[in-house]
Amino acid sequence: MKKHNFNAGPSILPREVIEETAQAILDFHGSGLSLMEISHRAKDFQPVVDEAVALFKELLHIPEGYSVVFLGGGASLEFCMIPYNFLNKKAAYLNTGTWAKKAMKEAKAFGEVVEVASSADANFSFIPKDFSVPADADYFHFTTNNTIFGTEIKHDLDVPVPTIADMSSDIFSRPVDVSKYICIYGGAQKNLAMAGVTFVIIKNDALGKVSRYIPTMLNYQTHIDNGSMFNTPPVVPIYSALLTLRWIKAQGGVEEMERRATEKADMLYGEIDRNKLFVGTAAAEDRSRMNICFVMAPEYKELEADFLKFATERGMVGLKGHRSVGGFRASCYNALPKESVQALIDCMQAFEKLH
Ligand SMILES: *Cc1c(COP(=O)(O)O)cnc(C)c1O
C-alpha cells in the first residue's frame, strides 16, 4: 500500500533526494568510496558545502554581509548559542509554544529575558499580535512556525531591535526578507534534510558585540571563519540538504513552495471546516501551512482512536497529534505531494459517511 507520510520530523523528503543520498553513500561521484569514508576536506566534498551555501543565498535572496553555516547540535543547541553570541544585557522573546519556551529558558542563563507576549493561557492556539518590544533589547527572538501547536507567523515582523528567528519547520516554504534578521536558524529534519545538521544564517556585523568569552565551538565566528569546517561537519546530512536545495530550485524556488503549501493547506483546512466530525485547533488567521492540527468535534470525541486506525489502515503515517494538543497533526512539508493531502481528505470523508 502507498504510504502518505505526515510525520512532523524527521519527515518526508523528496524521493530523489533519498535515492541520490543512498547512491552517494554507496559510491560518491564514481570515486569508488562512500561519502561516509572520505575526508570532509577532500576536494570532492568542499564543492558540496560551497554549493549548499550558494543555493541558500540564491533561494532565499540573502543579501551581502551574511554568512550561512552548517553545524551539529540541532536547533536546540542554537537556543543556547544565540544568547551566548548576541545577548549582552536583555533579550525579548515571543512565547508561542514549546520551542519558544525552550529558547527562553537557555537565554535566562545569560541575561534578562523579557517575554513580550504569550498565548500559553490558550494552549498556544494563537499568535499574540499586540506586543511591544523594549527598545533597549539586544535582540527579539521568535519562532516562525510552531510545529507542535500548528500556528505560524507567515510574514516577516517589523520590530525596532535586531531580530532572530527559529525557522526549523517552515524554512524554504515561503520567501523571507533576510535583511530583517540578524540570525535565522533551524534543525534540518523538517523541510530540508535528514536529521543531523543545523543551518544558521548570520549577519556578520551583528557578531562581536558581547564581551564574554565564548567557547570556540559555540562561537559563530569560528564556524564562519572556517567555512563550517572547523571540525568534522555532518557530511551526509549536508549532502542531503544540498540535494533538497537543488530540488527546490528545480521546482521553481521558494515562491513555488509557498504556492504549493498554500494550496495543500487550503484543501485540508477546507475539509476540516466542512466535515462535521472534525475541528481545527489553531485560530483561523494563524493556521500553519506546515503542521495542520485538528481534533474530533466534541460530540464525536470517542471516535478519535477509531479514526486514527481507519486512516492508518489506508496508508496515512504520522497523523497522531502531539500530546500537548491531542487529536491529529498532518505535517504538510514541501516534499509532501498534493495527492497525499487528497488521500487524507478522502479518508476523512469516508469516515464521516460511516457516522
Ligand atoms: C523540531 C524543532 C526544534 C528542535 O530541533 P532539534 O534539531 O531537534 O533540536 C526547534 N524548533 C522548532 C520550531 C522545531 O520544529
PDBQT file of the ligand as one rigid body, heavy atoms in Angstrom, charges set to zero:
ROOT
HETATM    1  C1  LIG A 401      11.964  20.467  15.767  1.00  0.00    +0.000 C 
HETATM    2  C2  LIG A 401      12.106  21.849  16.219  1.00  0.00    +0.000 A 
HETATM    3  C3  LIG A 401      13.138  22.252  17.097  1.00  0.00    +0.000 A 
HETATM    4  C4  LIG A 401      14.128  21.288  17.685  1.00  0.00    +0.000 C 
HETATM    5  O1  LIG A 401      15.024  20.870  16.732  1.00  0.00    +0.000 OA
HETATM    6  P1  LIG A 401      16.242  19.901  17.108  1.00  0.00    +0.000 P 
HETATM    7  O2  LIG A 401      17.032  19.947  15.834  1.00  0.00    +0.000 OA
HETATM    8  O3  LIG A 401      15.645  18.564  17.391  1.00  0.00    +0.000 OA
HETATM    9  O4  LIG A 401      16.966  20.443  18.260  1.00  0.00    +0.000 OA
HETATM   10  C5  LIG A 401      13.226  23.592  17.428  1.00  0.00    +0.000 A 
HETATM   11  N1  LIG A 401      12.343  24.493  16.958  1.00  0.00    +0.000 NA
HETATM   12  C6  LIG A 401      11.335  24.141  16.124  1.00  0.00    +0.000 A 
HETATM   13  C7  LIG A 401      10.391  25.187  15.621  1.00  0.00    +0.000 C 
HETATM   14  C8  LIG A 401      11.190  22.809  15.739  1.00  0.00    +0.000 A 
HETATM   15  O5  LIG A 401      10.201  22.458  14.903  1.00  0.00    +0.000 OA
ENDROOT
TORSDOF 0
